[in-house]
Amino acid sequence: MKKTLFGVGLIIAGCIGVALGNLEETIYYTSQIGAAERNFHQGAAYYMFWAYILIGFASVIADQMKAKKKKGR
């Protein structure tokens, strides 16, 4: 159960981080400087939050698979 809660926390944190990264990109492109240059690059934190989402899903799936194995015995 702890791994499931940990995984859900990572998924939520990752979703918030990715949403903030997308908002940052949108604000950049709607500003006067961003509209002229069109060369925005996401930072490392944006991809780290994607990793949070993937690790969170892996943690939830692994914990659920362990729970099914314990019930079968």
PyMOL Python script that loads the backbone (N, CA, C, O; Angstrom):
from pymol import cmd

cmd.read_pdbstr("""\
ATOM      1  N   MET A   1       0.827  -1.199   0.000  1.00  0.00           N
ATOM      2  CA  MET A   1       0.000   0.000   0.000  1.00  0.00           C
ATOM      3  C   MET A   1       0.868   1.257   0.000  1.00  0.00           C
ATOM      4  O   MET A   1       0.511   2.268  -0.605  1.00  0.00           O
ATOM      5  N   LYS A   2       2.015   1.182   0.688  1.00  0.00           N
ATOM      6  CA  LYS A   2       2.894   2.355   0.731  1.00  0.00           C
ATOM      7  C   LYS A   2       3.441   2.689  -0.649  1.00  0.00           C
ATOM      8  O   LYS A   2       3.542   3.859  -1.019  1.00  0.00           O
ATOM      9  N   LYS A   3       3.798   1.646  -1.417  1.00  0.00           N
ATOM     10  CA  LYS A   3       4.323   1.887  -2.761  1.00  0.00           C
ATOM     11  C   LYS A   3       3.253   2.484  -3.673  1.00  0.00           C
ATOM     12  O   LYS A   3       3.557   3.305  -4.539  1.00  0.00           O
ATOM     13  N   THR A   4       2.016   2.076  -3.479  1.00  0.00           N
ATOM     14  CA  THR A   4       0.936   2.626  -4.290  1.00  0.00           C
ATOM     15  C   THR A   4       0.750   4.108  -3.993  1.00  0.00           C
ATOM     16  O   THR A   4       0.623   4.916  -4.913  1.00  0.00           O
ATOM     17  N   LEU A   5       0.734   4.465  -2.726  1.00  0.00           N
ATOM     18  CA  LEU A   5       0.591   5.878  -2.357  1.00  0.00           C
ATOM     19  C   LEU A   5       1.784   6.700  -2.838  1.00  0.00           C
ATOM     20  O   LEU A   5       1.625   7.831  -3.297  1.00  0.00           O
ATOM     21  N   PHE A   6       2.973   6.126  -2.729  1.00  0.00           N
ATOM     22  CA  PHE A   6       4.171   6.801  -3.222  1.00  0.00           C
ATOM     23  C   PHE A   6       4.068   7.013  -4.732  1.00  0.00           C
ATOM     24  O   PHE A   6       4.395   8.089  -5.232  1.00  0.00           O
ATOM     25  N   GLY A   7       3.615   5.992  -5.455  1.00  0.00           N
ATOM     26  CA  GLY A   7       3.463   6.099  -6.900  1.00  0.00           C
ATOM     27  C   GLY A   7       2.428   7.132  -7.300  1.00  0.00           C
ATOM     28  O   GLY A   7       2.634   7.897  -8.242  1.00  0.00           O
ATOM     29  N   VAL A   8       1.319   7.152  -6.586  1.00  0.00           N
ATOM     30  CA  VAL A   8       0.276   8.146  -6.880  1.00  0.00           C
ATOM     31  C   VAL A   8       0.802   9.554  -6.613  1.00  0.00           C
ATOM     32  O   VAL A   8       0.504  10.482  -7.365  1.00  0.00           O
ATOM     33  N   GLY A   9       1.575   9.714  -5.557  1.00  0.00           N
ATOM     34  CA  GLY A   9       2.181  11.014  -5.271  1.00  0.00           C
ATOM     35  C   GLY A   9       3.128  11.453  -6.381  1.00  0.00           C
ATOM     36  O   GLY A   9       3.141  12.623  -6.763  1.00  0.00           O
ATOM     37  N   LEU A  10       3.917  10.521  -6.897  1.00  0.00           N
ATOM     38  CA  LEU A  10       4.808  10.852  -8.009  1.00  0.00           C
ATOM     39  C   LEU A  10       4.029  11.223  -9.255  1.00  0.00           C
ATOM     40  O   LEU A  10       4.409  12.147  -9.975  1.00  0.00           O
ATOM     41  N   ILE A  11       2.944  10.513  -9.518  1.00  0.00           N
ATOM     42  CA  ILE A  11       2.128  10.821 -10.694  1.00  0.00           C
ATOM     43  C   ILE A  11       1.526  12.221 -10.577  1.00  0.00           C
ATOM     44  O   ILE A  11       1.546  12.988 -11.540  1.00  0.00           O
ATOM     45  N   ILE A  12       0.999  12.550  -9.417  1.00  0.00           N
ATOM     46  CA  ILE A  12       0.406  13.879  -9.217  1.00  0.00           C
ATOM     47  C   ILE A  12       1.459  14.968  -9.342  1.00  0.00           C
ATOM     48  O   ILE A  12       1.231  15.979 -10.006  1.00  0.00           O
ATOM     49  N   ALA A  13       2.620  14.766  -8.704  1.00  0.00           N
ATOM     50  CA  ALA A  13       3.692  15.761  -8.797  1.00  0.00           C
ATOM     51  C   ALA A  13       4.167  15.919 -10.236  1.00  0.00           C
ATOM     52  O   ALA A  13       4.427  17.034 -10.690  1.00  0.00           O
ATOM     53  N   GLY A  14       4.280  14.808 -10.951  1.00  0.00           N
ATOM     54  CA  GLY A  14       4.706  14.869 -12.345  1.00  0.00           C
ATOM     55  C   GLY A  14       3.718  15.602 -13.218  1.00  0.00           C
ATOM     56  O   GLY A  14       4.110  16.383 -14.085  1.00  0.00           O
ATOM     57  N   CYS A  15       2.438  15.360 -13.000  1.00  0.00           N
ATOM     58  CA  CYS A  15       1.409  16.043 -13.792  1.00  0.00           C
ATOM     59  C   CYS A  15       1.418  17.547 -13.538  1.00  0.00           C
ATOM     60  O   CYS A  15       1.260  18.339 -14.466  1.00  0.00           O
ATOM     61  N   ILE A  16       1.601  17.932 -12.297  1.00  0.00           N
ATOM     62  CA  ILE A  16       1.664  19.361 -11.976  1.00  0.00           C
ATOM     63  C   ILE A  16       2.895  19.994 -12.618  1.00  0.00           C
ATOM     64  O   ILE A  16       2.813  21.092 -13.169  1.00  0.00           O
ATOM     65  N   GLY A  17       4.029  19.311 -12.550  1.00  0.00           N
ATOM     66  CA  GLY A  17       5.257  19.832 -13.141  1.00  0.00           C
ATOM     67  C   GLY A  17       5.171  19.971 -14.648  1.00  0.00           C
ATOM     68  O   GLY A  17       5.622  20.971 -15.206  1.00  0.00           O
ATOM     69  N   VAL A  18       4.598  18.979 -15.313  1.00  0.00           N
ATOM     70  CA  VAL A  18       4.442  19.047 -16.768  1.00  0.00           C
ATOM     71  C   VAL A  18       3.472  20.162 -17.140  1.00  0.00           C
ATOM     72  O   VAL A  18       3.693  20.876 -18.119  1.00  0.00           O
ATOM     73  N   ALA A  19       2.410  20.317 -16.376  1.00  0.00           N
ATOM     74  CA  ALA A  19       1.450  21.391 -16.648  1.00  0.00           C
ATOM     75  C   ALA A  19       2.107  22.758 -16.505  1.00  0.00           C
ATOM     76  O   ALA A  19       1.856  23.657 -17.308  1.00  0.00           O
ATOM     77  N   LEU A  20       2.947  22.918 -15.484  1.00  0.00           N
ATOM     78  CA  LEU A  20       3.650  24.193 -15.316  1.00  0.00           C
ATOM     79  C   LEU A  20       4.641  24.431 -16.456  1.00  0.00           C
ATOM     80  O   LEU A  20       4.805  25.563 -16.909  1.00  0.00           O
ATOM     81  N   GLY A  21       5.295  23.376 -16.916  1.00  0.00           N
ATOM     82  CA  GLY A  21       6.198  23.518 -18.058  1.00  0.00           C
ATOM     83  C   GLY A  21       5.467  23.924 -19.322  1.00  0.00           C
ATOM     84  O   GLY A  21       5.958  24.749 -20.092  1.00  0.00           O
ATOM     85  N   ASN A  22       4.291  23.344 -19.538  1.00  0.00           N
ATOM     86  CA  ASN A  22       3.484  23.720 -20.703  1.00  0.00           C
ATOM     87  C   ASN A  22       2.975  25.147 -20.582  1.00  0.00           C
ATOM     88  O   ASN A  22       2.910  25.873 -21.575  1.00  0.00           O
ATOM     89  N   LEU A  23       2.612  25.552 -19.370  1.00  0.00           N
ATOM     90  CA  LEU A  23       2.168  26.933 -19.155  1.00  0.00           C
ATOM     91  C   LEU A  23       3.304  27.911 -19.427  1.00  0.00           C
ATOM     92  O   LEU A  23       3.096  28.968 -20.021  1.00  0.00           O
ATOM     93  N   GLU A  24       4.509  27.548 -18.987  1.00  0.00           N
ATOM     94  CA  GLU A  24       5.675  28.401 -19.230  1.00  0.00           C
ATOM     95  C   GLU A  24       5.911  28.572 -20.735  1.00  0.00           C
ATOM     96  O   GLU A  24       6.201  29.674 -21.200  1.00  0.00           O
ATOM     97  N   GLU A  25       5.787  27.488 -21.482  1.00  0.00           N
ATOM     98  CA  GLU A  25       5.977  27.555 -22.927  1.00  0.00           C
ATOM     99  C   GLU A  25       4.897  28.413 -23.583  1.00  0.00           C
ATOM    100  O   GLU A  25       5.188  29.191 -24.492  1.00  0.00           O
ATOM    101  N   THR A  26       3.668  28.275 -23.132  1.00  0.00           N
ATOM    102  CA  THR A  26       2.573  29.067 -23.684  1.00  0.00           C
ATOM    103  C   THR A  26       2.784  30.556 -23.421  1.00  0.00           C
ATOM    104  O   THR A  26       2.582  31.390 -24.303  1.00  0.00           O
ATOM    105  N   ILE A  27       3.189  30.871 -22.208  1.00  0.00           N
ATOM    106  CA  ILE A  27       3.442  32.286 -21.876  1.00  0.00           C
ATOM    107  C   ILE A  27       4.582  32.831 -22.716  1.00  0.00           C
ATOM    108  O   ILE A  27       4.533  33.976 -23.164  1.00  0.00           O
ATOM    109  N   TYR A  28       5.604  32.023 -22.931  1.00  0.00           N
ATOM    110  CA  TYR A  28       6.737  32.471 -23.743  1.00  0.00           C
ATOM    111  C   TYR A  28       6.297  32.784 -25.164  1.00  0.00           C
ATOM    112  O   TYR A  28       6.662  33.822 -25.718  1.00  0.00           O
ATOM    113  N   TYR A  29       5.508  31.881 -25.760  1.00  0.00           N
ATOM    114  CA  TYR A  29       5.108  32.095 -27.141  1.00  0.00           C
ATOM    115  C   TYR A  29       4.087  33.206 -27.310  1.00  0.00           C
ATOM    116  O   TYR A  29       3.973  33.769 -28.399  1.00  0.00           O
ATOM    117  N   THR A  30       3.347  33.534 -26.270  1.00  0.00           N
ATOM    118  CA  THR A  30       2.381  34.631 -26.394  1.00  0.00           C
ATOM    119  C   THR A  30       2.991  35.980 -26.047  1.00  0.00           C
ATOM    120  O   THR A  30       2.356  37.014 -26.257  1.00  0.00           O
ATOM    121  N   SER A  31       4.215  35.989 -25.517  1.00  0.00           N
ATOM    122  CA  SER A  31       4.876  37.268 -25.245  1.00  0.00           C
ATOM    123  C   SER A  31       5.454  37.819 -26.543  1.00  0.00           C
ATOM    124  O   SER A  31       5.533  37.110 -27.547  1.00  0.00           O
ATOM    125  N   GLN A  32       5.855  39.083 -26.518  1.00  0.00           N
ATOM    126  CA  GLN A  32       6.386  39.712 -27.724  1.00  0.00           C
ATOM    127  C   GLN A  32       7.710  39.082 -28.149  1.00  0.00           C
ATOM    128  O   GLN A  32       7.960  38.907 -29.341  1.00  0.00           O
ATOM    129  N   ILE A  33       8.551  38.744 -27.189  1.00  0.00           N
ATOM    130  CA  ILE A  33       9.859  38.175 -27.521  1.00  0.00           C
ATOM    131  C   ILE A  33       9.684  36.762 -28.070  1.00  0.00           C
ATOM    132  O   ILE A  33      10.284  36.425 -29.091  1.00  0.00           O
ATOM    133  N   GLY A  34       8.878  35.935 -27.418  1.00  0.00           N
ATOM    134  CA  GLY A  34       8.697  34.552 -27.842  1.00  0.00           C
ATOM    135  C   GLY A  34       8.021  34.431 -29.188  1.00  0.00           C
ATOM    136  O   GLY A  34       8.329  33.522 -29.959  1.00  0.00           O
ATOM    137  N   ALA A  35       7.095  35.346 -29.484  1.00  0.00           N
ATOM    138  CA  ALA A  35       6.390  35.288 -30.758  1.00  0.00           C
ATOM    139  C   ALA A  35       7.337  35.583 -31.912  1.00  0.00           C
ATOM    140  O   ALA A  35       7.140  35.086 -33.020  1.00  0.00           O
ATOM    141  N   ALA A  36       8.361  36.388 -31.660  1.00  0.00           N
ATOM    142  CA  ALA A  36       9.307  36.737 -32.718  1.00  0.00           C
ATOM    143  C   ALA A  36      10.387  35.666 -32.880  1.00  0.00           C
ATOM    144  O   ALA A  36      10.791  35.370 -34.005  1.00  0.00           O
ATOM    145  N   GLU A  37      10.855  35.087 -31.789  1.00  0.00           N
ATOM    146  CA  GLU A  37      12.010  34.187 -31.883  1.00  0.00           C
ATOM    147  C   GLU A  37      11.633  32.741 -32.176  1.00  0.00           C
ATOM    148  O   GLU A  37      12.286  32.102 -33.000  1.00  0.00           O
ATOM    149  N   ARG A  38      10.624  32.217 -31.542  1.00  0.00           N
ATOM    150  CA  ARG A  38      10.168  30.829 -31.748  1.00  0.00           C
ATOM    151  C   ARG A  38      11.270  29.804 -31.500  1.00  0.00           C
ATOM    152  O   ARG A  38      11.432  28.870 -32.285  1.00  0.00           O
ATOM    153  N   ASN A  39      12.026  29.966 -30.420  1.00  0.00           N
ATOM    154  CA  ASN A  39      13.095  29.012 -30.131  1.00  0.00           C
ATOM    155  C   ASN A  39      13.079  28.587 -28.661  1.00  0.00           C
ATOM    156  O   ASN A  39      14.127  28.547 -28.016  1.00  0.00           O
ATOM    157  N   PHE A  40      11.922  28.277 -28.141  1.00  0.00           N
ATOM    158  CA  PHE A  40      11.804  27.876 -26.740  1.00  0.00           C
ATOM    159  C   PHE A  40      12.243  26.425 -26.573  1.00  0.00           C
ATOM    160  O   PHE A  40      11.852  25.561 -27.358  1.00  0.00           O
ATOM    161  N   HIS A  41      13.053  26.158 -25.556  1.00  0.00           N
ATOM    162  CA  HIS A  41      13.474  24.802 -25.232  1.00  0.00           C
ATOM    163  C   HIS A  41      13.114  24.524 -23.787  1.00  0.00           C
ATOM    164  O   HIS A  41      13.391  25.332 -22.900  1.00  0.00           O
ATOM    165  N   GLN A  42      12.493  23.375 -23.556  1.00  0.00           N
ATOM    166  CA  GLN A  42      12.134  22.998 -22.185  1.00  0.00           C
ATOM    167  C   GLN A  42      13.409  22.736 -21.391  1.00  0.00           C
ATOM    168  O   GLN A  42      14.419  22.284 -21.930  1.00  0.00           O
ATOM    169  N   GLY A  43      13.334  23.032 -20.100  1.00  0.00           N
ATOM    170  CA  GLY A  43      14.459  22.769 -19.213  1.00  0.00           C
ATOM    171  C   GLY A  43      14.492  21.313 -18.778  1.00  0.00           C
ATOM    172  O   GLY A  43      13.602  20.527 -19.103  1.00  0.00           O
ATOM    173  N   ALA A  44      15.532  20.974 -18.041  1.00  0.00           N
ATOM    174  CA  ALA A  44      15.702  19.599 -17.570  1.00  0.00           C
ATOM    175  C   ALA A  44      14.597  19.202 -16.594  1.00  0.00           C
ATOM    176  O   ALA A  44      14.223  18.031 -16.530  1.00  0.00           O
ATOM    177  N   ALA A  45      14.077  20.152 -15.843  1.00  0.00           N
ATOM    178  CA  ALA A  45      13.029  19.847 -14.862  1.00  0.00           C
ATOM    179  C   ALA A  45      11.764  19.320 -15.541  1.00  0.00           C
ATOM    180  O   ALA A  45      11.073  18.467 -14.984  1.00  0.00           O
ATOM    181  N   TYR A  46      11.462  19.814 -16.717  1.00  0.00           N
ATOM    182  CA  TYR A  46      10.283  19.346 -17.458  1.00  0.00           C
ATOM    183  C   TYR A  46      10.379  17.847 -17.726  1.00  0.00           C
ATOM    184  O   TYR A  46       9.411  17.114 -17.529  1.00  0.00           O
ATOM    185  N   TYR A  47      11.536  17.400 -18.171  1.00  0.00           N
ATOM    186  CA  TYR A  47      11.730  15.979 -18.465  1.00  0.00           C
ATOM    187  C   TYR A  47      11.844  15.155 -17.190  1.00  0.00           C
ATOM    188  O   TYR A  47      11.492  13.976 -17.177  1.00  0.00           O
ATOM    189  N   MET A  48      12.332  15.768 -16.123  1.00  0.00           N
ATOM    190  CA  MET A  48      12.379  15.085 -14.833  1.00  0.00           C
ATOM    191  C   MET A  48      10.954  14.786 -14.361  1.00  0.00           C
ATOM    192  O   MET A  48      10.702  13.718 -13.804  1.00  0.00           O
ATOM    193  N   PHE A  49      10.032  15.706 -14.576  1.00  0.00           N
ATOM    194  CA  PHE A  49       8.649  15.481 -14.176  1.00  0.00           C
ATOM    195  C   PHE A  49       8.006  14.377 -15.014  1.00  0.00           C
ATOM    196  O   PHE A  49       7.158  13.642 -14.509  1.00  0.00           O
ATOM    197  N   TRP A  50       8.391  14.247 -16.281  1.00  0.00           N
ATOM    198  CA  TRP A  50       7.920  13.115 -17.075  1.00  0.00           C
ATOM    199  C   TRP A  50       8.438  11.813 -16.488  1.00  0.00           C
ATOM    200  O   TRP A  50       7.731  10.806 -16.469  1.00  0.00           O
ATOM    201  N   ALA A  51       9.677  11.838 -16.008  1.00  0.00           N
ATOM    202  CA  ALA A  51      10.234  10.651 -15.359  1.00  0.00           C
ATOM    203  C   ALA A  51       9.454  10.328 -14.086  1.00  0.00           C
ATOM    204  O   ALA A  51       9.225   9.156 -13.786  1.00  0.00           O
ATOM    205  N   TYR A  52       9.043  11.350 -13.336  1.00  0.00           N
ATOM    206  CA  TYR A  52       8.214  11.126 -12.146  1.00  0.00           C
ATOM    207  C   TYR A  52       6.935  10.372 -12.510  1.00  0.00           C
ATOM    208  O   TYR A  52       6.535   9.440 -11.812  1.00  0.00           O
ATOM    209  N   ILE A  53       6.307  10.776 -13.592  1.00  0.00           N
ATOM    210  CA  ILE A  53       5.069  10.127 -14.008  1.00  0.00           C
ATOM    211  C   ILE A  53       5.326   8.658 -14.345  1.00  0.00           C
ATOM    212  O   ILE A  53       4.580   7.778 -13.915  1.00  0.00           O
ATOM    213  N   LEU A  54       6.375   8.401 -15.111  1.00  0.00           N
ATOM    214  CA  LEU A  54       6.677   7.021 -15.505  1.00  0.00           C
ATOM    215  C   LEU A  54       7.051   6.158 -14.302  1.00  0.00           C
ATOM    216  O   LEU A  54       6.596   5.019 -14.198  1.00  0.00           O
ATOM    217  N   ILE A  55       7.866   6.681 -13.400  1.00  0.00           N
ATOM    218  CA  ILE A  55       8.245   5.933 -12.206  1.00  0.00           C
ATOM    219  C   ILE A  55       7.027   5.696 -11.318  1.00  0.00           C
ATOM    220  O   ILE A  55       6.895   4.631 -10.715  1.00  0.00           O
ATOM    221  N   GLY A  56       6.144   6.678 -11.236  1.00  0.00           N
ATOM    222  CA  GLY A  56       4.922   6.532 -10.447  1.00  0.00           C
ATOM    223  C   GLY A  56       4.038   5.421 -10.974  1.00  0.00           C
ATOM    224  O   GLY A  56       3.534   4.607 -10.200  1.00  0.00           O
ATOM    225  N   PHE A  57       3.843   5.376 -12.291  1.00  0.00           N
ATOM    226  CA  PHE A  57       3.038   4.296 -12.872  1.00  0.00           C
ATOM    227  C   PHE A  57       3.696   2.942 -12.645  1.00  0.00           C
ATOM    228  O   PHE A  57       3.011   1.964 -12.345  1.00  0.00           O
ATOM    229  N   ALA A  58       5.005   2.874 -12.785  1.00  0.00           N
ATOM    230  CA  ALA A  58       5.705   1.612 -12.558  1.00  0.00           C
ATOM    231  C   ALA A  58       5.561   1.157 -11.109  1.00  0.00           C
ATOM    232  O   ALA A  58       5.393  -0.033 -10.846  1.00  0.00           O
ATOM    233  N   SER A  59       5.625   2.087 -10.181  1.00  0.00           N
ATOM    234  CA  SER A  59       5.488   1.751  -8.763  1.00  0.00           C
ATOM    235  C   SER A  59       4.085   1.240  -8.450  1.00  0.00           C
ATOM    236  O   SER A  59       3.924   0.260  -7.722  1.00  0.00           O
ATOM    237  N   VAL A  60       3.086   1.895  -8.993  1.00  0.00           N
ATOM    238  CA  VAL A  60       1.703   1.475  -8.748  1.00  0.00           C
ATOM    239  C   VAL A  60       1.455   0.088  -9.351  1.00  0.00           C
ATOM    240  O   VAL A  60       0.858  -0.775  -8.707  1.00  0.00           O
ATOM    241  N   ILE A  61       1.908  -0.117 -10.567  1.00  0.00           N
ATOM    242  CA  ILE A  61       1.699  -1.414 -11.221  1.00  0.00           C
ATOM    243  C   ILE A  61       2.427  -2.526 -10.476  1.00  0.00           C
ATOM    244  O   ILE A  61       1.870  -3.607 -10.282  1.00  0.00           O
ATOM    245  N   ALA A  62       3.666  -2.275 -10.057  1.00  0.00           N
ATOM    246  CA  ALA A  62       4.431  -3.296  -9.336  1.00  0.00           C
ATOM    247  C   ALA A  62       3.758  -3.654  -8.012  1.00  0.00           C
ATOM    248  O   ALA A  62       3.705  -4.826  -7.641  1.00  0.00           O
ATOM    249  N   ASP A  63       3.252  -2.662  -7.306  1.00  0.00           N
ATOM    250  CA  ASP A  63       2.597  -2.933  -6.028  1.00  0.00           C
ATOM    251  C   ASP A  63       1.287  -3.692  -6.223  1.00  0.00           C
ATOM    252  O   ASP A  63       0.946  -4.561  -5.421  1.00  0.00           O
ATOM    253  N   GLN A  64       0.560  -3.366  -7.277  1.00  0.00           N
ATOM    254  CA  GLN A  64      -0.691  -4.072  -7.538  1.00  0.00           C
ATOM    255  C   GLN A  64      -0.442  -5.524  -7.948  1.00  0.00           C
ATOM    256  O   GLN A  64      -1.232  -6.409  -7.619  1.00  0.00           O
ATOM    257  N   MET A  65       0.653  -5.765  -8.663  1.00  0.00           N
ATOM    258  CA  MET A  65       0.982  -7.134  -9.051  1.00  0.00           C
ATOM    259  C   MET A  65       1.371  -7.962  -7.823  1.00  0.00           C
ATOM    260  O   MET A  65       1.040  -9.145  -7.749  1.00  0.00           O
ATOM    261  N   LYS A  66       2.065  -7.359  -6.865  1.00  0.00           N
ATOM    262  CA  LYS A  66       2.420  -8.063  -5.633  1.00  0.00           C
ATOM    263  C   LYS A  66       1.172  -8.391  -4.825  1.00  0.00           C
ATOM    264  O   LYS A  66       1.083  -9.457  -4.216  1.00  0.00           O
ATOM    265  N   ALA A  67       0.214  -7.477  -4.819  1.00  0.00           N
ATOM    266  CA  ALA A  67      -1.022  -7.709  -4.065  1.00  0.00           C
ATOM    267  C   ALA A  67      -1.804  -8.879  -4.658  1.00  0.00           C
ATOM    268  O   ALA A  67      -2.399  -9.658  -3.913  1.00  0.00           O
ATOM    269  N   LYS A  68      -1.813  -9.014  -5.960  1.00  0.00           N
ATOM    270  CA  LYS A  68      -2.524 -10.120  -6.603  1.00  0.00           C
ATOM    271  C   LYS A  68      -1.839 -11.447  -6.316  1.00  0.00           C
ATOM    272  O   LYS A  68      -2.510 -12.461  -6.127  1.00  0.00           O
ATOM    273  N   LYS A  69      -0.501 -11.453  -6.280  1.00  0.00           N
ATOM    274  CA  LYS A  69       0.221 -12.686  -5.988  1.00  0.00           C
ATOM    275  C   LYS A  69      -0.039 -13.155  -4.564  1.00  0.00           C
ATOM    276  O   LYS A  69      -0.163 -14.356  -4.321  1.00  0.00           O
ATOM    277  N   LYS A  70      -0.123 -12.223  -3.622  1.00  0.00           N
ATOM    278  CA  LYS A  70      -0.376 -12.578  -2.225  1.00  0.00           C
ATOM    279  C   LYS A  70      -1.778 -13.143  -2.043  1.00  0.00           C
ATOM    280  O   LYS A  70      -1.969 -14.050  -1.233  1.00  0.00           O
ATOM    281  N   LYS A  71      -2.751 -12.636  -2.764  1.00  0.00           N
ATOM    282  CA  LYS A  71      -4.128 -13.126  -2.653  1.00  0.00           C
ATOM    283  C   LYS A  71      -4.254 -14.529  -3.225  1.00  0.00           C
ATOM    284  O   LYS A  71      -5.060 -15.327  -2.748  1.00  0.00           O
ATOM    285  N   GLY A  72      -3.463 -14.833  -4.244  1.00  0.00           N
ATOM    286  CA  GLY A  72      -3.548 -16.132  -4.887  1.00  0.00           C
ATOM    287  C   GLY A  72      -2.997 -17.260  -4.013  1.00  0.00           C
ATOM    288  O   GLY A  72      -3.362 -18.416  -4.229  1.00  0.00           O
ATOM    289  N   ARG A  73      -2.159 -16.979  -3.065  1.00  0.00           N
ATOM    290  CA  ARG A  73      -1.541 -18.026  -2.232  1.00  0.00           C
ATOM    291  C   ARG A  73      -2.431 -18.445  -1.145  1.00  0.00           C
ATOM    292  O   ARG A  73      -2.070 -19.315  -0.352  1.00  0.00           O
TER     293      ARG A  73
END
""", "prot")
cmd.dss("prot")
cmd.show_as("cartoon", "prot")
cmd.util.cbc("prot")
cmd.orient("prot")
